[in-house]
Amino acid sequence: MSEPKSKFIKIRCPGCKNEQIIFDKATHEIKCLVCEKILATPTGGKAKITATILEVLE
């Protein structure tokens, strides 16, 4: 069986240090749930992540 190519990742907002879990192939802009800073933007494939990646979840 093949492994999925997309994963969930835990990120930390560079502004308020809030941590949240997002999909690495996000299809829309992802904002921090606390301060609303943009953390990831879609690119057609993997999202461009502007936050600190803490962990890749299996």
PDB file with SEQRES, HELIX, SHEET and CRYST1 records, atoms N, CA, C and O in Angstrom:
SEQRES   1 A   58  MET SER GLU PRO LYS SER LYS PHE ILE LYS ILE ARG CYS          
SEQRES   2 A   58  PRO GLY CYS LYS ASN GLU GLN ILE ILE PHE ASP LYS ALA          
SEQRES   3 A   58  THR HIS GLU ILE LYS CYS LEU VAL CYS GLU LYS ILE LEU          
SEQRES   4 A   58  ALA THR PRO THR GLY GLY LYS ALA LYS ILE THR ALA THR          
SEQRES   5 A   58  ILE LEU GLU VAL LEU GLU                                      
SHEET    1 AA1 3 GLU A  19  PHE A  23  0                                        
SHEET    2 AA1 3 PHE A   8  ARG A  12 -1                                        
SHEET    3 AA1 3 THR A  52  LEU A  57 -1                                        
SHEET    1 AA2 3 ILE A  30  LYS A  31  0                                        
SHEET    2 AA2 3 ILE A  38  THR A  41 -1                                        
SHEET    3 AA2 3 LYS A  48  ILE A  49 -1                                        
CRYST1    1.000    1.000    1.000  90.00  90.00  90.00 P 1           1          
ATOM      1  N   MET A   1       0.843  -1.179   0.000  1.00  0.00           N  
ATOM      2  CA  MET A   1       0.000   0.000   0.000  1.00  0.00           C  
ATOM      3  C   MET A   1       0.891   1.245   0.000  1.00  0.00           C  
ATOM      4  O   MET A   1       1.904   1.289   0.698  1.00  0.00           O  
ATOM      5  N   SER A   2       0.513   2.246  -0.778  1.00  0.00           N  
ATOM      6  CA  SER A   2       1.336   3.447  -0.869  1.00  0.00           C  
ATOM      7  C   SER A   2       0.991   4.440   0.231  1.00  0.00           C  
ATOM      8  O   SER A   2      -0.132   4.480   0.733  1.00  0.00           O  
ATOM      9  N   GLU A   3       1.978   5.229   0.585  1.00  0.00           N  
ATOM     10  CA  GLU A   3       1.816   6.261   1.612  1.00  0.00           C  
ATOM     11  C   GLU A   3       1.186   7.506   0.984  1.00  0.00           C  
ATOM     12  O   GLU A   3       1.488   7.833  -0.164  1.00  0.00           O  
ATOM     13  N   PRO A   4       0.317   8.203   1.717  1.00  0.00           N  
ATOM     14  CA  PRO A   4      -0.210   9.466   1.181  1.00  0.00           C  
ATOM     15  C   PRO A   4       0.906  10.495   1.054  1.00  0.00           C  
ATOM     16  O   PRO A   4       1.837  10.512   1.860  1.00  0.00           O  
ATOM     17  N   LYS A   5       0.811  11.348   0.044  1.00  0.00           N  
ATOM     18  CA  LYS A   5       1.859  12.340  -0.193  1.00  0.00           C  
ATOM     19  C   LYS A   5       1.627  13.623   0.572  1.00  0.00           C  
ATOM     20  O   LYS A   5       2.514  14.474   0.638  1.00  0.00           O  
ATOM     21  N   SER A   6       0.451  13.778   1.150  1.00  0.00           N  
ATOM     22  CA  SER A   6       0.149  14.986   1.920  1.00  0.00           C  
ATOM     23  C   SER A   6       0.053  14.639   3.396  1.00  0.00           C  
ATOM     24  O   SER A   6      -0.286  13.517   3.772  1.00  0.00           O  
ATOM     25  N   LYS A   7       0.358  15.626   4.217  1.00  0.00           N  
ATOM     26  CA  LYS A   7       0.392  15.393   5.660  1.00  0.00           C  
ATOM     27  C   LYS A   7      -0.204  16.582   6.397  1.00  0.00           C  
ATOM     28  O   LYS A   7      -0.375  17.665   5.839  1.00  0.00           O  
ATOM     29  N   PHE A   8      -0.514  16.350   7.659  1.00  0.00           N  
ATOM     30  CA  PHE A   8      -0.888  17.433   8.548  1.00  0.00           C  
ATOM     31  C   PHE A   8       0.384  17.889   9.251  1.00  0.00           C  
ATOM     32  O   PHE A   8       1.254  17.077   9.565  1.00  0.00           O  
ATOM     33  N   ILE A   9       0.484  19.178   9.491  1.00  0.00           N  
ATOM     34  CA  ILE A   9       1.667  19.701  10.170  1.00  0.00           C  
ATOM     35  C   ILE A   9       1.248  20.615  11.314  1.00  0.00           C  
ATOM     36  O   ILE A   9       0.225  21.297  11.248  1.00  0.00           O  
ATOM     37  N   LYS A  10       2.059  20.610  12.354  1.00  0.00           N  
ATOM     38  CA  LYS A  10       1.825  21.515  13.483  1.00  0.00           C  
ATOM     39  C   LYS A  10       2.728  22.716  13.277  1.00  0.00           C  
ATOM     40  O   LYS A  10       3.933  22.572  13.072  1.00  0.00           O  
ATOM     41  N   ILE A  11       2.134  23.908  13.333  1.00  0.00           N  
ATOM     42  CA  ILE A  11       2.883  25.141  13.104  1.00  0.00           C  
ATOM     43  C   ILE A  11       2.705  26.103  14.270  1.00  0.00           C  
ATOM     44  O   ILE A  11       1.773  25.979  15.065  1.00  0.00           O  
ATOM     45  N   ARG A  12       3.630  27.075  14.353  1.00  0.00           N  
ATOM     46  CA  ARG A  12       3.550  28.120  15.385  1.00  0.00           C  
ATOM     47  C   ARG A  12       3.526  29.474  14.687  1.00  0.00           C  
ATOM     48  O   ARG A  12       4.360  29.765  13.830  1.00  0.00           O  
ATOM     49  N   CYS A  13       2.562  30.287  15.070  1.00  0.00           N  
ATOM     50  CA  CYS A  13       2.432  31.630  14.505  1.00  0.00           C  
ATOM     51  C   CYS A  13       3.645  32.462  14.929  1.00  0.00           C  
ATOM     52  O   CYS A  13       3.996  32.476  16.109  1.00  0.00           O  
ATOM     53  N   PRO A  14       4.292  33.158  13.983  1.00  0.00           N  
ATOM     54  CA  PRO A  14       5.445  33.992  14.344  1.00  0.00           C  
ATOM     55  C   PRO A  14       5.042  35.238  15.124  1.00  0.00           C  
ATOM     56  O   PRO A  14       5.884  35.854  15.778  1.00  0.00           O  
ATOM     57  N   GLY A  15       3.771  35.617  15.066  1.00  0.00           N  
ATOM     58  CA  GLY A  15       3.306  36.811  15.766  1.00  0.00           C  
ATOM     59  C   GLY A  15       2.968  36.544  17.223  1.00  0.00           C  
ATOM     60  O   GLY A  15       3.583  37.115  18.124  1.00  0.00           O  
ATOM     61  N   CYS A  16       1.979  35.665  17.455  1.00  0.00           N  
ATOM     62  CA  CYS A  16       1.478  35.467  18.822  1.00  0.00           C  
ATOM     63  C   CYS A  16       1.904  34.134  19.444  1.00  0.00           C  
ATOM     64  O   CYS A  16       1.561  33.856  20.593  1.00  0.00           O  
ATOM     65  N   LYS A  17       2.639  33.314  18.707  1.00  0.00           N  
ATOM     66  CA  LYS A  17       3.155  32.018  19.178  1.00  0.00           C  
ATOM     67  C   LYS A  17       2.069  30.957  19.369  1.00  0.00           C  
ATOM     68  O   LYS A  17       2.326  29.917  19.976  1.00  0.00           O  
ATOM     69  N   ASN A  18       0.863  31.206  18.858  1.00  0.00           N  
ATOM     70  CA  ASN A  18      -0.201  30.202  18.915  1.00  0.00           C  
ATOM     71  C   ASN A  18       0.196  29.010  18.049  1.00  0.00           C  
ATOM     72  O   ASN A  18       0.773  29.186  16.976  1.00  0.00           O  
ATOM     73  N   GLU A  19      -0.109  27.804  18.510  1.00  0.00           N  
ATOM     74  CA  GLU A  19       0.169  26.594  17.737  1.00  0.00           C  
ATOM     75  C   GLU A  19      -1.133  26.036  17.192  1.00  0.00           C  
ATOM     76  O   GLU A  19      -2.145  25.995  17.891  1.00  0.00           O  
ATOM     77  N   GLN A  20      -1.099  25.604  15.930  1.00  0.00           N  
ATOM     78  CA  GLN A  20      -2.269  24.965  15.353  1.00  0.00           C  
ATOM     79  C   GLN A  20      -1.842  23.954  14.309  1.00  0.00           C  
ATOM     80  O   GLN A  20      -0.705  23.975  13.836  1.00  0.00           O  
ATOM     81  N   ILE A  21      -2.757  23.072  13.953  1.00  0.00           N  
ATOM     82  CA  ILE A  21      -2.477  22.004  12.999  1.00  0.00           C  
ATOM     83  C   ILE A  21      -3.175  22.341  11.688  1.00  0.00           C  
ATOM     84  O   ILE A  21      -4.362  22.669  11.663  1.00  0.00           O  
ATOM     85  N   ILE A  22      -2.410  22.252  10.590  1.00  0.00           N  
ATOM     86  CA  ILE A  22      -2.966  22.550   9.270  1.00  0.00           C  
ATOM     87  C   ILE A  22      -2.590  21.425   8.299  1.00  0.00           C  
ATOM     88  O   ILE A  22      -1.734  20.592   8.595  1.00  0.00           O  
ATOM     89  N   PHE A  23      -3.242  21.419   7.146  1.00  0.00           N  
ATOM     90  CA  PHE A  23      -2.961  20.483   6.068  1.00  0.00           C  
ATOM     91  C   PHE A  23      -1.883  21.101   5.187  1.00  0.00           C  
ATOM     92  O   PHE A  23      -1.973  22.280   4.843  1.00  0.00           O  
ATOM     93  N   ASP A  24      -0.866  20.328   4.816  1.00  0.00           N  
ATOM     94  CA  ASP A  24       0.251  20.919   4.064  1.00  0.00           C  
ATOM     95  C   ASP A  24      -0.098  21.268   2.615  1.00  0.00           C  
ATOM     96  O   ASP A  24       0.657  21.985   1.958  1.00  0.00           O  
ATOM     97  N   LYS A  25      -1.226  20.773   2.110  1.00  0.00           N  
ATOM     98  CA  LYS A  25      -1.668  21.128   0.764  1.00  0.00           C  
ATOM     99  C   LYS A  25      -2.956  21.940   0.846  1.00  0.00           C  
ATOM    100  O   LYS A  25      -3.946  21.619   0.188  1.00  0.00           O  
ATOM    101  N   ALA A  26      -2.933  22.969   1.641  1.00  0.00           N  
ATOM    102  CA  ALA A  26      -4.110  23.814   1.848  1.00  0.00           C  
ATOM    103  C   ALA A  26      -4.549  24.447   0.528  1.00  0.00           C  
ATOM    104  O   ALA A  26      -3.718  24.859  -0.281  1.00  0.00           O  
ATOM    105  N   THR A  27      -5.855  24.518   0.323  1.00  0.00           N  
ATOM    106  CA  THR A  27      -6.390  25.093  -0.914  1.00  0.00           C  
ATOM    107  C   THR A  27      -6.920  26.513  -0.713  1.00  0.00           C  
ATOM    108  O   THR A  27      -7.417  27.135  -1.653  1.00  0.00           O  
ATOM    109  N   HIS A  28      -6.813  27.017   0.504  1.00  0.00           N  
ATOM    110  CA  HIS A  28      -7.192  28.405   0.775  1.00  0.00           C  
ATOM    111  C   HIS A  28      -6.233  28.981   1.819  1.00  0.00           C  
ATOM    112  O   HIS A  28      -5.499  28.249   2.483  1.00  0.00           O  
ATOM    113  N   GLU A  29      -6.259  30.294   1.945  1.00  0.00           N  
ATOM    114  CA  GLU A  29      -5.385  30.961   2.903  1.00  0.00           C  
ATOM    115  C   GLU A  29      -5.700  30.499   4.324  1.00  0.00           C  
ATOM    116  O   GLU A  29      -6.867  30.393   4.701  1.00  0.00           O  
ATOM    117  N   ILE A  30      -4.672  30.228   5.099  1.00  0.00           N  
ATOM    118  CA  ILE A  30      -4.866  29.830   6.489  1.00  0.00           C  
ATOM    119  C   ILE A  30      -4.358  30.945   7.381  1.00  0.00           C  
ATOM    120  O   ILE A  30      -3.219  31.396   7.258  1.00  0.00           O  
ATOM    121  N   LYS A  31      -5.239  31.385   8.294  1.00  0.00           N  
ATOM    122  CA  LYS A  31      -4.893  32.460   9.217  1.00  0.00           C  
ATOM    123  C   LYS A  31      -4.791  31.909  10.624  1.00  0.00           C  
ATOM    124  O   LYS A  31      -5.411  30.900  10.960  1.00  0.00           O  
ATOM    125  N   CYS A  32      -3.997  32.589  11.443  1.00  0.00           N  
ATOM    126  CA  CYS A  32      -3.887  32.245  12.860  1.00  0.00           C  
ATOM    127  C   CYS A  32      -5.261  32.410  13.505  1.00  0.00           C  
ATOM    128  O   CYS A  32      -5.963  33.387  13.242  1.00  0.00           O  
ATOM    129  N   LEU A  33      -5.637  31.462  14.342  1.00  0.00           N  
ATOM    130  CA  LEU A  33      -6.932  31.510  15.003  1.00  0.00           C  
ATOM    131  C   LEU A  33      -6.994  32.593  16.081  1.00  0.00           C  
ATOM    132  O   LEU A  33      -8.080  32.975  16.515  1.00  0.00           O  
ATOM    133  N   VAL A  34      -5.828  33.091  16.514  1.00  0.00           N  
ATOM    134  CA  VAL A  34      -5.783  34.098  17.573  1.00  0.00           C  
ATOM    135  C   VAL A  34      -5.617  35.502  16.995  1.00  0.00           C  
ATOM    136  O   VAL A  34      -6.451  36.373  17.241  1.00  0.00           O  
ATOM    137  N   CYS A  35      -4.549  35.728  16.230  1.00  0.00           N  
ATOM    138  CA  CYS A  35      -4.242  37.089  15.759  1.00  0.00           C  
ATOM    139  C   CYS A  35      -4.573  37.330  14.287  1.00  0.00           C  
ATOM    140  O   CYS A  35      -4.432  38.451  13.800  1.00  0.00           O  
ATOM    141  N   GLU A  36      -5.008  36.296  13.578  1.00  0.00           N  
ATOM    142  CA  GLU A  36      -5.408  36.369  12.171  1.00  0.00           C  
ATOM    143  C   GLU A  36      -4.289  36.690  11.191  1.00  0.00           C  
ATOM    144  O   GLU A  36      -4.554  37.130  10.072  1.00  0.00           O  
ATOM    145  N   LYS A  37      -3.045  36.476  11.595  1.00  0.00           N  
ATOM    146  CA  LYS A  37      -1.911  36.626  10.673  1.00  0.00           C  
ATOM    147  C   LYS A  37      -1.968  35.468   9.669  1.00  0.00           C  
ATOM    148  O   LYS A  37      -2.314  34.345  10.037  1.00  0.00           O  
ATOM    149  N   ILE A  38      -1.633  35.735   8.421  1.00  0.00           N  
ATOM    150  CA  ILE A  38      -1.650  34.684   7.401  1.00  0.00           C  
ATOM    151  C   ILE A  38      -0.474  33.735   7.640  1.00  0.00           C  
ATOM    152  O   ILE A  38       0.678  34.165   7.691  1.00  0.00           O  
ATOM    153  N   LEU A  39      -0.775  32.442   7.785  1.00  0.00           N  
ATOM    154  CA  LEU A  39       0.248  31.441   8.078  1.00  0.00           C  
ATOM    155  C   LEU A  39       0.598  30.584   6.871  1.00  0.00           C  
ATOM    156  O   LEU A  39       1.711  30.065   6.786  1.00  0.00           O  
ATOM    157  N   ALA A  40      -0.336  30.427   5.938  1.00  0.00           N  
ATOM    158  CA  ALA A  40      -0.087  29.619   4.747  1.00  0.00           C  
ATOM    159  C   ALA A  40      -0.955  30.113   3.600  1.00  0.00           C  
ATOM    160  O   ALA A  40      -2.103  30.516   3.792  1.00  0.00           O  
ATOM    161  N   THR A  41      -0.379  30.073   2.400  1.00  0.00           N  
ATOM    162  CA  THR A  41      -1.124  30.461   1.205  1.00  0.00           C  
ATOM    163  C   THR A  41      -1.039  29.331   0.183  1.00  0.00           C  
ATOM    164  O   THR A  41       0.003  28.685   0.069  1.00  0.00           O  
ATOM    165  N   PRO A  42      -2.107  29.083  -0.555  1.00  0.00           N  
ATOM    166  CA  PRO A  42      -2.101  27.987  -1.534  1.00  0.00           C  
ATOM    167  C   PRO A  42      -1.212  28.319  -2.732  1.00  0.00           C  
ATOM    168  O   PRO A  42      -1.076  29.479  -3.121  1.00  0.00           O  
ATOM    169  N   THR A  43      -0.608  27.274  -3.309  1.00  0.00           N  
ATOM    170  CA  THR A  43       0.250  27.475  -4.484  1.00  0.00           C  
ATOM    171  C   THR A  43      -0.150  26.562  -5.639  1.00  0.00           C  
ATOM    172  O   THR A  43       0.451  26.631  -6.711  1.00  0.00           O  
ATOM    173  N   GLY A  44      -1.145  25.716  -5.443  1.00  0.00           N  
ATOM    174  CA  GLY A  44      -1.522  24.740  -6.461  1.00  0.00           C  
ATOM    175  C   GLY A  44      -1.027  23.359  -6.098  1.00  0.00           C  
ATOM    176  O   GLY A  44      -1.526  22.363  -6.623  1.00  0.00           O  
ATOM    177  N   GLY A  45      -0.063  23.285  -5.218  1.00  0.00           N  
ATOM    178  CA  GLY A  45       0.457  22.019  -4.697  1.00  0.00           C  
ATOM    179  C   GLY A  45       0.560  22.163  -3.196  1.00  0.00           C  
ATOM    180  O   GLY A  45      -0.436  22.400  -2.512  1.00  0.00           O  
ATOM    181  N   LYS A  46       1.769  22.020  -2.688  1.00  0.00           N  
ATOM    182  CA  LYS A  46       1.955  22.257  -1.254  1.00  0.00           C  
ATOM    183  C   LYS A  46       1.821  23.746  -0.966  1.00  0.00           C  
ATOM    184  O   LYS A  46       2.253  24.587  -1.754  1.00  0.00           O  
ATOM    185  N   ALA A  47       1.218  24.054   0.172  1.00  0.00           N  
ATOM    186  CA  ALA A  47       1.010  25.454   0.538  1.00  0.00           C  
ATOM    187  C   ALA A  47       2.333  26.113   0.912  1.00  0.00           C  
ATOM    188  O   ALA A  47       3.240  25.451   1.418  1.00  0.00           O  
ATOM    189  N   LYS A  48       2.442  27.419   0.662  1.00  0.00           N  
ATOM    190  CA  LYS A  48       3.609  28.180   1.096  1.00  0.00           C  
ATOM    191  C   LYS A  48       3.371  28.566   2.551  1.00  0.00           C  
ATOM    192  O   LYS A  48       2.467  29.346   2.850  1.00  0.00           O  
ATOM    193  N   ILE A  49       4.174  28.026   3.447  1.00  0.00           N  
ATOM    194  CA  ILE A  49       3.979  28.210   4.881  1.00  0.00           C  
ATOM    195  C   ILE A  49       4.916  29.303   5.386  1.00  0.00           C  
ATOM    196  O   ILE A  49       6.130  29.231   5.194  1.00  0.00           O  
ATOM    197  N   THR A  50       4.340  30.314   6.034  1.00  0.00           N  
ATOM    198  CA  THR A  50       5.134  31.426   6.554  1.00  0.00           C  
ATOM    199  C   THR A  50       5.316  31.334   8.059  1.00  0.00           C  
ATOM    200  O   THR A  50       5.942  32.202   8.666  1.00  0.00           O  
ATOM    201  N   ALA A  51       4.770  30.284   8.664  1.00  0.00           N  
ATOM    202  CA  ALA A  51       4.905  30.065  10.107  1.00  0.00           C  
ATOM    203  C   ALA A  51       6.047  29.085  10.362  1.00  0.00           C  
ATOM    204  O   ALA A  51       6.609  28.522   9.422  1.00  0.00           O  
ATOM    205  N   THR A  52       6.387  28.884  11.626  1.00  0.00           N  
ATOM    206  CA  THR A  52       7.413  27.915  12.007  1.00  0.00           C  
ATOM    207  C   THR A  52       6.798  26.518  12.050  1.00  0.00           C  
ATOM    208  O   THR A  52       5.795  26.300  12.730  1.00  0.00           O  
ATOM    209  N   ILE A  53       7.394  25.576  11.330  1.00  0.00           N  
ATOM    210  CA  ILE A  53       6.894  24.193  11.354  1.00  0.00           C  
ATOM    211  C   ILE A  53       7.503  23.504  12.575  1.00  0.00           C  
ATOM    212  O   ILE A  53       8.724  23.423  12.707  1.00  0.00           O  
ATOM    213  N   LEU A  54       6.649  23.014  13.455  1.00  0.00           N  
ATOM    214  CA  LEU A  54       7.099  22.356  14.661  1.00  0.00           C  
ATOM    215  C   LEU A  54       7.207  20.847  14.493  1.00  0.00           C  
ATOM    216  O   LEU A  54       8.122  20.220  15.028  1.00  0.00           O  
ATOM    217  N   GLU A  55       6.267  20.266  13.747  1.00  0.00           N  
ATOM    218  CA  GLU A  55       6.207  18.810  13.681  1.00  0.00           C  
ATOM    219  C   GLU A  55       5.360  18.395  12.478  1.00  0.00           C  
ATOM    220  O   GLU A  55       4.380  19.055  12.134  1.00  0.00           O  
ATOM    221  N   VAL A  56       5.760  17.280  11.841  1.00  0.00           N  
ATOM    222  CA  VAL A  56       4.954  16.675  10.777  1.00  0.00           C  
ATOM    223  C   VAL A  56       4.233  15.497  11.420  1.00  0.00           C  
ATOM    224  O   VAL A  56       4.867  14.600  11.976  1.00  0.00           O  
ATOM    225  N   LEU A  57       2.917  15.503  11.343  1.00  0.00           N  
ATOM    226  CA  LEU A  57       2.124  14.467  11.992  1.00  0.00           C  
ATOM    227  C   LEU A  57       1.891  13.295  11.051  1.00  0.00           C  
ATOM    228  O   LEU A  57       1.606  13.484   9.868  1.00  0.00           O  
ATOM    229  N   GLU A  58       2.012  12.111  11.571  1.00  0.00           N  
ATOM    230  CA  GLU A  58       1.815  10.891  10.768  1.00  0.00           C  
ATOM    231  C   GLU A  58       0.380  10.453  10.776  1.00  0.00           C  
ATOM    232  O   GLU A  58       0.037   9.448  10.154  1.00  0.00           O  
TER     233      GLU A  58                                                      
END                                                                             
